[in-house]
Amino acid sequence: MPEPAARAEPLARRALPWLLFAATVALTLALAAWSVQQNAAERRALFERSVESLRISLASVVRSHLDILPGLRLAASGPTPLDDAQFERYVDSVLESRRFPGLTLSFIAERVPLAGRAAYVERVRADRSTDPAGHPSFAVQPPGDRPEYMLLRHQLPTDPANDGYDLYDPAQSYRQPVERAIADGGLVATPPLLLARDRHRPNHPELTSIVVRAATYRGDHLPATADERRSAATGVVGIALRSAELVRGALPPDLAASGGTPARVRVTDPTAPPQAPLVYDNEPGAAVPADALRFELPMADRRWLVEVAPPPAGPWDDVNDGTLQLLAAGLVCAASLALLTAGLARGRQQAEVRVREGLAQLEAEAAQLARSEARLRLLFEHSLDAMLNTRPGGGVVAANRAACELFGRSEAQLLAATRDDIIDPADPRLAPLMAERQATGRTRGQVRMRRADGSFFEAEISSMAYQDSDGNPLASVIVRDLTPSLNAAAERQGLEEQLRRAQKMQALGTLVGGIAHDFNNVLAIVLGGAALVDADLDAHHPARPHLERIRQAGLRARSLVQQLLTFGRPSAEGRWAQPLQPLVEEALALLRLSLPVEVKLEADLAAEPLHVVTEPTQIQQVLLNLCNNAWQAMPGHRGRIDITLDARLREGRHWAVLSVRDDGTGMDAALRERIFEPFFTTKVAAQGTGLGLAMVHGIVTGHGGRIELSSVPGHGSIFEIWLPTVATAAEGPADEPAPPTLPGRGERIVYLDDDEVLRLTVEALLTRLGYRVESHADPASALAAVDAAAGGIDLVLTDYDMPRMSGLDVARALRQRHPDLPVLIVTGQVTAALRSASAELAGVGLMSKEFIVEQLGARVAALLTASRH
C-alpha cells in the first residue's frame, strides 16, 4: 500500500498548473487596473497643460489689448486735438482685427467746461478732414447746461448716433468709472456690461463687453496726486472688448474640441455686481464640476476668475489599446504557464531517466577536464594580465610571466614572497577586500601594491577562492596596473572642465548679445522720442529737466548695452597691430591717479616689444577693470597690486601674458565658477553692475586670447591675460571726419522697418528734418512703392534685421532695379562681414542703430549729397 507522502505528491503536481493559472490571471487584472489609472493620470496631466496654455494665451491676448491704451492716450495727449483723419489713420495703422480678437470699439472723449461748450461744438462741426461737409449735426447729448462735459469725440467703428454723447450725463452711470480712471491715472476696467449701441438688441451672451479706460492729462507727465490728476485731466480714451470673442480667441484647440466635446470654461468677475459677474460661459446655467482648475487673470484694475473643467469621461475612456493588449497577453500567459507546468511535471520522469544516463558520461568528461586544465595552464602562462595563485595565508603558489614583469621579481622570488612583500599592509582598503572574499568567495577593488624596488603603484585586483582537485583552498588573483589610466583620466577631466566652461561662457555670450541687440531698438525709440519732445519745448519749459533725465538714463542704458555686446559679440572693428607696453603704461598712469594711496601698485614690464592686434582703449579697459576689482576686494582697501608683462611660448605659439596679482580676500571655487557671468557681482547694488569682468572676458576672447584665474580664499587672486602676438606693428586707422547735418529740402524717403513703434519714431525724426517720408513694414510693399514712384524716391532707409528679407537683401534688390538710388542700412551691430558686403554695393551706407538720434540726419544728408554728384 503506497505511503501518504507518495499519494500527496501526484495530487500537488496536478493542482500546481491551476494555481499558477489563477495567480497569473489575478496579476493581469491588477496590471490592467494600474494601466487604467495611468491613462487617467496622463489624460489629467494633458488637461492641466492645456489649461496652463490657456492661461498664458489669455494673459497674452489681454495684455496685447491693454497695450493699445498707452499709445491711444499718447496720441490724444498731443498739444493739438486730433482731427477725424488723424484718429482714423492712427487706429488703422496700429489696430488690426486679426491681432486684436474681440476688439469692438476704440474711442476718445474730451473734457469740455460749460464756458467752452459752444466753441468746442463749432470746432468739431468745422472738422472736414474726412468729410467735406464736416459734422453740421454735432451737438451735446443729452442737451442741457452742466458745469462740465465728457463728450465722445472719436469712435471706431463710427456711430453718429453717439457722437457728442456726454459721459457725465447724470441720468447714466458712466461718470463714476470715468472719475475713477482720472483719479487713479492707470487703466480702469468695467464689469461685464452691454455697450450703449447694443442695448436696443436682444440680450445675448455674445454681446457682453468689457470697457477699459485711461485718462489723458495736460503736459507730458502723469500728475503725482489724485487732486492734481483731476485738475489736469483733459479727457479719457478707451476700448471695448467682446468678452466671448476674447476668450475663444485664446482657447487651445484641445479645450475648444472642435468636432468633439469641449472643456467646461467659465470666466467671471468676482468684484462685479451680483447681477452681472459673468464674463464668458460656454455652458450657461450649468454648474462647474468640482475637479475644475482655477486661476486668476488680471484685467486692468480688476481680476477675473477663470474655471476650466475637463469634458466628462466615459467608463471606457481610460481603456486604451495597451490595456486591452495587456489583458490579452496576461490571459495567454496564464494559459501558457498552466500548460507548461503540466508539461514539466510529465517531463520530470523523463529527466530522471536522462540523469542516470548522464552519470555514465562523467568518466569520459573527467578525462576531458584534465585536458581543459592543461589548456588553462597555457592561458595562465601567456595572459597579458598579471595572474597569481595564492594560499589562504597569502603565500604565492604560481605566478605567470606578466606578474613577474609587473612586480620586478622572478617566479621563484614571488613564490618565496609573503603577502606584505607585494601588497602595502597599511592600505585601509585591503582588510574589507579580504573580508569580502572570505564571505562571498570573490572580491574586486583597488589596493596599493609594492614592486621589488620598494616603489608603490595603484592596482585593480580581481580575486576568487576555489579548491584544487585535492580539496585544498586556493585563490586566483588578477592584477592590473592603474597608473596610466589614472593619469589619462586626470588629463581628460581637466580638458572636459575647460570645455564645459568655454561652452557655458559661449552660451551666455549668445544669450546676452541677443538681448542687448533687441534693447537697441527700445533705446532708439526712447532717445528718439526724447529728441522729438525736446525740439517741441521752449528753453524754460518746466518739463525740460525731466526730459534731460530721461535722455541721460537712455544714454546710460545704451552704454550698458555696449558692454553687454562687448561680452556677447566681441568685434574686431578698429584694431591694428601695435606694441602692448605703451598701452599698459598709459593705463598704469591712470591707475596711479585713481587708486587709493593705501594701495601700492608695482609693475614689471618686459623690455622687448610685444605686438598684438588690438584697439588701444580695449586693452586699457581690461587692465582698469581688473585693478579696480582688485583693490575693492582688499580688506579696508589696503594692499598691493603687482602687474607683469612678459612673453611666453605655449603649444607652439608666442603669447604676451599680462598678469594682475593682488593680496586681497581671494575667491572660493563657487565664486570662481561664476565670476565672468554678466550681472553677477559680490558688491552691493549701488556699487557695481556686474559687467566689468564680463566685459573683460568678451574683450579677451574677442582678441583670440584666454583668461586663466587662480585664487585661494585669504591669499589673493591672479588673473593672467594671454594674447597672441604678431611680428611687427602697423599704422593705426585714420579718423574719418564726421559728415555735416544738413536740413532736408522735401526729398522723398522710403523707410522700411518691421518694428511699428520705432518706425513711427524715425518717421517723426525725418519729418522734423525736412524730409517727406513713406513708411513700410514689409519689404515687398516697400520695393513695390519704389517701383511705382518711377524715379520719384530720393533715398531708401531700411532696418537690417527683418523677417523674410534682410536690409542687405533689400539693398541688393534695389541695386538691380534702381542702380543710382542711395540706400542707408540701420543695424544693431556693424560687423566686419556686414561692412564688407555693403561695400560691394555702390551707394549703400551703414549706420549703427544705437546712434540713430545723433547721426541719422548727417548720414542721410551725406548719402543724398553723394548721389547728386
Secondary structure, DSSP 8 states (H G I E B T S, - for coil): ---HHHHHHHHHHHHHHHHHHHHHHHHHHHHHHHHHHHHHHHHHHHHHHHHHHHHHHHHHHHHHHHTHHHHHHHHHTSSS---HHHHHHHHHHH--TTTSTTEEEEEEEEEEEGGGHHHHHHHHHT--SS-TT--TT---BS-S--SEEEEEEEEES--GGGTTBBTT-TTSS-HHHHHHHHHH-S-EE--SB--GGGTTS---GGG-EEEEEEEEESSSS--SSHHHHHHHEEEEEEEEEEHHHHHHHH--HHHHTTTS---EEEEE-TTS-TTS-EEEESSTT----TT-EEEEEEETTEEEEEEEE-----TTTT--HHHHHHHHHHHHHHHHHHHHHHHHHHHHHHHHHHHHHHHTTHHHHHHHHHHHHHHHHHHHHH-SSEEEEE-TTS-EEEE-HHHHHHHT--HHHHHH--HHHHB-TT-TTHHHHHHHHHHHSEEEEEEEEE-TTS-EEEEEEEEEEEE-TT--EEEEEEEEE-HHHHHHHHHHHHHHHHHHHHHHHHHHHHHHHHHHHHHHHHHHHHHHHHHHHHHHS-TT-TTHHHHHHHHHHHHHHHHHHHHHHHHHS---TT-EEEEHHHHHHHHHHHHHHHS-TTEEEEEEE-SS--EEEE-HHHHHHHHHHHHHHHHHTSGGG-EEEEEEEEEEEETTEEEEEEEEEE-S----HHHHHHTTSTT--SS-GGG--S-HHHHHHHHHHHTT-EEEEEE-TTS-EEEEEEEE-BSS-----------------S-EEEEE-S-HHHHHHHHHHHHHTT-EEEEESSHHHHHHHHHHHTT---EEEEESS-SSS-HHHHHHHHHHH-TT--EEEEESS--HHHHHHHHTSTTEEEEEGGGHHHHHHHHHHHHHHHHH-
